[in-house]
Amino acid sequence: MKNINYIWFFLGCFGSIFGQVDLLSKEDAVSEVLEQNFGIVIAKNNVVISENNAGLLNSGYLPSLTGNAGASYNIEDQTVGFQDGRISDITDAETTRYNASLNLNYTLFDGLGRYYDYKRLKENYNLSQLEARETIETTLLQLFSVYYEVARLTENVTVLEETFQNTKKRLLRAGYAFEYGQINKLEVLNAEVDIVTDSINLMNARQQLRNTKRDLNVVVNHKDLERNFEVDTIVAFSSPMVLEEFVQGSDTNNVRLLQANSNKRINEFSYKASKAVFLPSLGLTGSYGWNEGNFPSTSFASSNTTTGFSAGLNLTWSLFDGGRGITNVKNAKIQVQNTDLVKRQLISEVQRDIANAEGNYSNLLAIYRLQEQNVATAQNNFERSNEQYKVGQISSVELRQAQINLLNAQTNKNFAKYETKLAELELLQLTGQLLNVKF
């Protein structure tokens, strides 16, 4: 009994870690992961980059304005011959020149390449939003797979604690009965073996629960890895009619299909932009400049200063570029065809995935309902066995079997409950509704 007392003391101290702590609700966990998860933060930053790329400043529709300025200084010895035969030698003749200008360039027409490039950038922005949404959905599934694992282990710990307490009562009762000569020592030894087994199971479950809580803190990127918390173990399943509506609308809401549509539009814009090589481009140029020069006496003028505006139109038409433009157009057209084929293949895959997910969810839900009934049966069986054991109608081995059956039924029910909920979330993700429901 000395070892048994040590086990009770150790479990009491070990279990104190699981005292009163704050509740981490599903909504709080979602809020934390949306704000702090590294993958989601990176995805949001990529959306901002795409938004910047799709802005007017990157569209090519604005003119370019450059400023130029310069100065030069020359000193040299000059020998100049005049028409009347005179020769003049000048030592250290200085020449200085200064200039400054503003130059404007604007493309009026480039064969519509700029127009379709701008639409492509806009569609890239839409695609980045869909990619961020996919990252969020994937991360939420990862979050809830860990969150519900914490919930499952929490309920398992409760079940194991109840099992341990029942075995503890049985051991005390067996000890008293042995002292009064009502039973033999074997009953006490059996109870001691069982309580050691139950204590080990409970210790392992508590350790696994602590480890899984750390996993959840990593997923939400919480600064305190050792943060302790409780989770919500209540699970509500969606209405079958609502799920059926979601399945019917999956072709317009599934994020992978939406990405395929976006990729197809991007390639179509690229194809149209590539055909700009067949059309001319028209550009406008303008400048305002100032020039000043100071010259030695050998020049016809000692100084010269000019200021003024200039403007012009430039028409450029590449009649033949060696065939590169034609090749690019042909390849862009094939790429459009490829994205259409990818989309058609993806439609079949998504339909298959949804059908599988719907079937898995229905099957798991039916198993969970059966497990609930099994727990009620096992609970009734254990209570009856316990009463029969008290009056000596069954042995401790038979009582232990009833206890193990109840333990297995309860843990199996917990497993089925959270597996079913995860299957529902996967179905919601495939139908494109994961971000539109309450968890």
Residue pairs with C-beta under 8 A, 6 or more apart in sequence:
1 175
3 196
4 171
4 192
4 195
4 196
7 195
7 196
7 199
8 168
10 199
11 164
11 199
11 202
11 203
14 203
14 206
15 161
15 206
17 206
17 210
17 228
18 157
18 206
18 209
18 228
21 228
21 229
21 230
22 229
22 230
23 229
23 230
23 231
23 232
24 216
24 229
24 230
24 231
24 232
25 232
26 144
26 147
26 232
26 439
27 439
29 143
29 147
29 216
29 220
29 231
30 140
30 143
30 439
32 220
32 221
32 222
33 40
33 139
33 140
33 143
33 219
33 220
33 221
34 40
34 136
36 220
36 221
36 222
37 139
37 219
37 220
37 221
38 221
39 135
39 139
40 132
40 135
40 136
40 139
43 131
43 132
43 135
43 136
44 132
46 128
46 131
46 132
47 125
47 128
47 129
47 132
49 128
50 121
50 124
50 125
50 127
50 128
50 129
51 125
51 128
52 58
53 121
53 124
53 125
54 118
54 121
54 122
54 124
54 125
56 62
58 121
59 114
59 118
59 121
60 107
60 110
60 114
60 117
60 118
61 114
61 118
63 104
63 105
63 106
63 284
64 104
64 105
64 106
65 102
65 103
65 104
66 102
66 103
66 105
67 100
67 101
67 102
67 103
68 99
68 100
68 101
68 103
69 99
69 100
69 101
70 97
70 98
70 99
70 100
71 96
71 97
71 98
71 99
72 95
72 96
72 97
73 94
73 95
73 96
74 94
74 95
74 96
75 92
75 93
75 94
75 95
76 92
76 93
76 95
77 89
77 90
77 91
77 92
77 93
78 89
78 90
78 93
78 296
78 298
79 87
79 88
79 89
79 90
80 87
80 88
80 90
80 298
81 87
82 88
88 298
90 296
90 297
90 298
93 296
93 297
93 298
94 294
94 296
95 293
95 294
95 295
95 296
96 293
96 294
97 291
97 292
97 293
97 294
98 290
98 291
98 292
98 293
99 289
99 290
99 291
99 292
100 289
100 290
101 287
101 288
101 289
101 290
102 287
102 288
102 289
103 285
103 286
103 287
104 284
104 285
104 286
104 287
105 283
105 284
105 285
106 283
106 284
106 285
107 114
107 281
107 282
107 283
107 284
108 282
108 283
108 284
109 279
109 280
109 281
109 282
110 276
110 279
110 281
110 282
111 275
111 276
111 277
111 278
111 279
111 280
111 281
112 272
112 273
112 275
112 276
112 279
113 273
113 274
113 276
113 277
114 276
115 273
116 269
116 270
116 272
116 273
116 276
117 269
117 273
119 269
120 266
120 269
120 270
120 273
123 262
123 265
123 266
123 269
124 266
126 262
127 259
127 262
127 263
127 266
130 255
130 258
130 259
130 262
131 259
133 255
133 435
134 255
134 256
134 259
136 435
137 255
137 429
137 434
137 435
139 219
140 425
140 434
140 435
141 422
141 425
141 426
141 429
141 434
142 219
143 216
143 219
143 220
144 421
144 422
144 425
144 439
145 422
146 212
146 215
146 216
146 219
147 216
147 231
148 235
148 418
148 421
148 422
149 212
149 215
149 418
150 209
150 212
150 213
150 216
150 231
151 231
151 232
151 233
151 235
151 418
152 414
152 415
152 417
152 418
153 205
153 208
153 209
153 212
154 209
154 230
154 231
154 233
155 233
155 410
155 414
156 205
156 410
156 411
156 414
157 202
157 205
157 206
157 209
159 407
159 410
159 411
159 414
160 198
160 201
160 202
160 205
160 407
161 202
163 198
163 201
163 202
163 403
163 406
163 407
164 195
164 198
164 199
164 202
166 386
166 403
167 191
167 194
167 195
167 198
167 403
168 195
170 191
170 194
170 389
170 396
170 399
171 188
171 191
171 192
171 194
171 195
173 390
174 183
174 187
174 188
174 190
174 191
174 396
175 188
177 183
177 187
178 184
178 185
178 187
178 188
187 396
190 396
190 397
190 400
191 396
194 400
213 227
213 228
213 229
214 225
214 226
217 224
217 225
217 226
217 227
218 225
235 417
235 418
235 420
235 421
237 365
237 420
237 421
237 424
238 424
238 428
238 437
243 358
243 361
243 424
243 427
243 428
243 431
246 253
246 427
246 428
246 431
246 432
246 433
247 354
247 358
247 427
247 431
249 431
249 432
250 257
250 350
250 354
250 430
250 431
250 432
251 257
251 347
251 350
252 432
253 431
253 432
253 433
254 350
254 354
254 430
254 431
254 432
255 432
256 346
256 350
257 343
257 346
257 347
257 350
258 432
260 339
260 342
260 343
260 346
261 343
263 339
263 342
263 343
264 336
264 339
264 340
264 343
267 332
267 335
267 336
267 338
267 339
268 336
270 332
270 335
271 329
271 332
271 333
271 335
271 336
274 325
274 328
274 329
274 332
275 329
277 318
277 321
277 325
277 326
277 328
277 329
278 325
279 317
280 315
280 316
280 317
281 315
281 316
281 317
282 313
282 314
282 315
282 316
283 313
283 314
283 316
284 311
284 312
284 313
284 314
285 311
285 312
285 313
285 314
286 309
286 310
286 311
286 312
287 309
287 310
287 311
288 307
288 308
288 309
288 310
289 306
289 307
289 308
289 310
290 305
290 306
290 307
291 304
291 305
291 306
291 307
292 303
292 304
292 305
292 306
293 303
293 304
293 305
294 302
294 303
295 301
295 302
295 303
295 304
318 325
350 430
353 430
354 427
354 430
354 431
357 423
357 426
357 427
357 430
358 427
360 423
360 426
361 420
361 423
361 424
361 426
361 427
364 416
364 419
364 420
364 423
365 420
367 416
367 420
368 413
368 416
368 417
368 419
368 420
371 409
371 412
371 413
371 416
371 417
372 413
374 409
374 412
374 413
375 406
375 409
375 410
375 413
377 409
378 402
378 405
378 406
378 408
378 409
378 410
379 406
379 409
381 402
381 405
381 406
382 402
382 403
382 405
382 406
385 394
385 398
385 399
385 402
385 403
386 399
386 402
388 394
388 399
389 395
389 396
389 398
389 399
425 434
425 439
428 434
428 437
